[in-house]
């Protein structure tokens, strides 16, 4: 299951396997990179092209599962993952992807809506994945999280969660430190405790992107507001992988809080060059300006630029951007314009208590 601080195969005939590996290597590596970097629209195109020529392409089916999972369409994500495991029953990674989407589905369904059954299926897929590859760190993290968060009556175990954490440490110390921070987050421990282990993970491996971005999110958060330090680690993450959006969002937020306008413009331009399909850095900079009531015309401009893009899966929705834009306009005294933006946001946010409060105040 995906979380943030504040979300492969046996072939019977060797010659056939060799032919497939040679003929699809570049395409497969491309898709794997897109998956890891969160470029889901591009990944969807790659996967659909492969499925046109082979509807049983297990990797492509698994990628489509990841696309739907990131979009919040968990039923389709589960369907594609199930088909992927049927096409490649001996792939640890594909079983792990199935477990991941089952976990997200379980959270959405809840206890009364079928979430317990989904959690049981998740445990089954995790066990299968780890039987196939006991050193699959991604799957060990999922297993640790399920043990930690599942009630004891249906298999949860704090002891097994710690044992699984130790297995991760035995495989990779940096991943172990990252996983310990994740475990602390599940336990709702203070961010300062998580920060200790995230710093250790980054020190052990500055290229461990998830550790860098999670550390930066803590430093950039309302509880810390250590924006200069957040900038430092965001730039470490960008140097490790300039084609992922995460660290750009924290970098632009930090620079907006620091009111370093030329550096902010440069960071946004860099993000646009490297991650043109995700405008989330514009959104994060605008929200930082809104929070500090600084340069509101700039915040408005950024949000309007964000609304001109089709959001990437997992990025803030257009409805959320309309909502934030309404709050920016309210602070500028433009109440009619603010009300219009809130009405545009109402379809997706009408059940949110915070939205209801803002709507009553502005558009009453």
N, C-alpha and C positions, 0 to 999 in steps of 0.2 A: 504494500500500500504506500502511496506517495505521501511524503510529509516534508514540510519545510519549517524553518524556525520563524515565523511572524507574519509530491508526488511527488549449425547446431545439430550432425545427424548420421545415423548408421545407414550404410548402403550394403545390400547383399552382394552385389556384383562389383568387384574392385575396379574393373575397367570402366564401367558406367560411372562410378563415383569420380574417377580421375577425369573423365570427359566433362562431367558437369562442373567440377571444380575449376577446370581451366576455362571453360566457356563462359562462366558466370562470375568469375572472381572479382573483376572490377565493379560490376553492377552490385554484387552482394556487399562488398566492402563499402560502396557508396551508401547503400541502404543502412548498414550498420552504423555508419558515422552519423547519418541523418537522424536515426533513432536516438543515439546517445546525445546528440546536440539539441534535440527537441524541435527539429524542423519537420513538423508533422504534415503540412500540406505537400511539401516536396516528397516526403516519405510515402504519402498516399499515392502520388503519381507513380513512383518507382514500383511500389507493390502492385498496383493495378496493372501496370504494363507486364509485369512478370506473370500475374494471374491470367492474363489473356492467353499467353502461350502455354501455361501449365496451371490449371485450376487447383491442383493439389500441391502447389509449391508451398511447403510448410513454413519456410522463412517469410515469404510474402504474406501468408495468412496471419502469421504472428505479428508482422509489422502492422497490418490492417487492424489487428486487435489493439495494438498500442495507440494507433490513431484514434480509434473510437473511444478508448479509455481516456485519453487526454481530452477528448471533446465532451466527456461526461455521458456518452451513450454506452452504458455498461452492458446492456443486453446484447447489443451487437458485438461489443468487445469480447464478451464471454463466448458468443457463438463462433467468432473467428478463431479464438484461442482453442476452443474444443476441436474445431476442424484441423487446426495446426498440429495438435497432439495426436490426432488420429493419423495424420500424414507422416509424422515423425515421432513415433512413440518412444524412441530411445534418446531423444534430445533433452538433456537436463535444462538447457536454457529456455526451450519452448514450454516445458512443464512449469518452469519458474514464471514465465510471462502469464500463463494461465492462472497460476496462484495469485499473481499480482492483481489481475482484473477481478478475480473472485473476491479478493479482499475489498476492493473498491465497491463492488456490488453489494457486499455484506454491509458495509457502512451505510450505503444509501437505503437499503431495505430495512435496516434496524431489526431489533429482536422480534418484534411482532409481525414484521413483513416478510420473513423468510431469511433474515440475515444469518441465523444460526446454521441453517442448512448450507448456505454459501460458505460460511467459515469452516464447516466440516469438509466440504469439497476442497477448500483452499489447503487445509492440512494434508489431505490426501495427495494433492499435486506437489506440495512442498516435499513430502516424504519421498515421492517418486523421483523428483528432481535430485534430491540429495543421495538417493540410492545410486543414481546414474553418475553423479559427480559430487562426492562428499566435500570437495573444496570449492564449490560454487558460492562465492562470497555474497553475490546478490541474493541468492536463495537462502543462505544462512541468515542474512539480515531480515528477510521476510519472516523466516521461521522464528527468530528471536522476537520480533515484534508481535507475532501471533501468540506465542507463549506468554508474553508480558501482558497483552491486552485482553486475551480471551478469558472468560470466567473459568475458575477451576472445575466447575461442574461439567464443562464441555471440553476439558483438555488443557486449559491454561495452567501455567506453572512458572512462578517467578524463579524458582531454582533452575528449571530447564532454560529459561531465558538467559540467566547468567552463564550457564554451561555453554550455551550456543555462542554467547559473546566471547568466551574464552577460546572456542574453536576458531573464531575469526581472528583473534589476536595471534593465535598460533600460526595462522596462514600468512597474515600481513599486519604488522604493528600499526601502520597508519590507518588501515581500514578498521582495525580494532578500536582505535581511539575515536574515530568517526562514529562507529557503531555505539560506543559507550555514551557519546553525546546524544545520539538518537534515543537510546534507552532512557536517559535522564529526561529528555523531552517528553517521552511517553508517560513518565512518572510525574510530569508537571513540576519538575524541579526548577529552581531559579535559573535564569539565563547565565548568570555568572558561573554556575557549576558546569554548564554545557561548554561555556567558552574555554575553560581549562583544557578540556579534551579536544576541542576543535583546534586550539592553538598547537597542541601536541601533534595532532594529525597533520596539520599544515607544515609544521617544523620537520616532521619525518618525510613528508612528500608534498612539496609545494605545488605539484601538478595534480593533486587529488582534488578535482574541481568541486565536488560536492562539499568537501570540508571547507574549502576557501569561501564558497558562496554562502554557506550557513554561518560561518564566522562573521563574514561581512554583514549579513542580515542582522546579527545581534548587535554589532557595533553601530549600525545605521539606525537601529530601532529607537523608539521613544524612550525606552528605559535607560539607554546608554548615551545616545547622541554624541558618539565619539567619531565625528565625521571625517576628521583628518586621518584617523586610523582606518576607518572604513574605506576611504579612498585608496590608502596604501594596499590593503588586501584585495580590493576590487581590481586594482591594476595587476596584482600578482595573478589573479584568476584569468584576466584577459590575456596576459602573456602566455599562460598555460594553454588556453584555447580561445582564440579571438573570435571564433564563429559560434559561440554560445551566448545567449542573451543575458543570462542571470546576473553576471557581475557588472554588465553595463547598466542594468536597472539600479543597482546600489551605488555605482559610481556617479551616475547623473543625479540621483537623489542627494548624495553627499555634497556634490559640487553646488547644487541648488541651495542647500542649507547654508553652505559656506559663502554663497553669493559671488562665486568666481565665474563671471559670465563668459569670458572668453574660453576658459577651460571647459565650461559646460557645453558651449557651442561645439568645441572641438570633439568632446566625448560623444555628443549626439551624432556628429558627422561620421566619426569612426564607427559607431554602432550601425549607422545606416549603410556604410560600406560593407561591413562584415556580416551583418544580420539584416538584410533588406526586407525579409519577410516577416519581421516582428518589430513593431513600433513601441513595444513596452517601455523602452527607456524614455520616450517622450512622456508617457503617462506617469511614470515614477517621478520624473523631474517636476511635472505639473502638480502632482499631489504634495511634494515637498514644499513647493512655493505656496500652495493653498494652506498647508499646515502652519507655515510661518507668516502668512499674510504678506508675502514679499513679492514684488513685481507681478502683480495679478494680471496685467495685460500679457506678459510673457506666458504665464500659466494658461491663460485662455488660448493663446496661439498654439501652444503645445497640444492642448486637448483637441482643438479643432483639427490639427494635423493628424492626431491619432485617429480621430473619427473618420478621416479620409481613407484609412486603411481597413482591410478586412482582418480582424484580429486572428492571430495564430491560436491554435488550441492551447488552452491553459493560460493565455494572456487575459488581461481584463476585457470584459465584454464591452460592446458599444453602449449598452444600457448603463453600465457602470460609469463609462466615460461621460455620458450625458448627465448623469447624476453629479459627478464631480464638477463638471462644467457649470451646472446650475449653482453650486456652492461658490464657485469663483465669481460668477456674475452677481450673486447675492452680495458678496463682499464689496463689489464695485457699485452697489446701489441700483443695479439694473434688474428690478424685480420681475418685470414682464418677460424679459428674455430668460431669466432664471426659471420662471414658471413653465415656459415653453419647453425648456430642456428637461425639466422634471416630468412633464407629460410624456416626452419621448422615452424616458427611462421607466415609466410606470409599469409597462407590460411585464417586464422581467423582475421588477423589484417590489411589486405592490404588497407582498406579504412580509417584507423586511420591516421590523419595528423602527429601525433607524430611518429608513426611507419614509415611512408613514409620518414620522415626526417632522422630517424636513419638508415633506409635501404639504402637511397642514400649515406649517409656518410660512411657506413661500407661496404655494398655489392654492391653499385653503379651500 
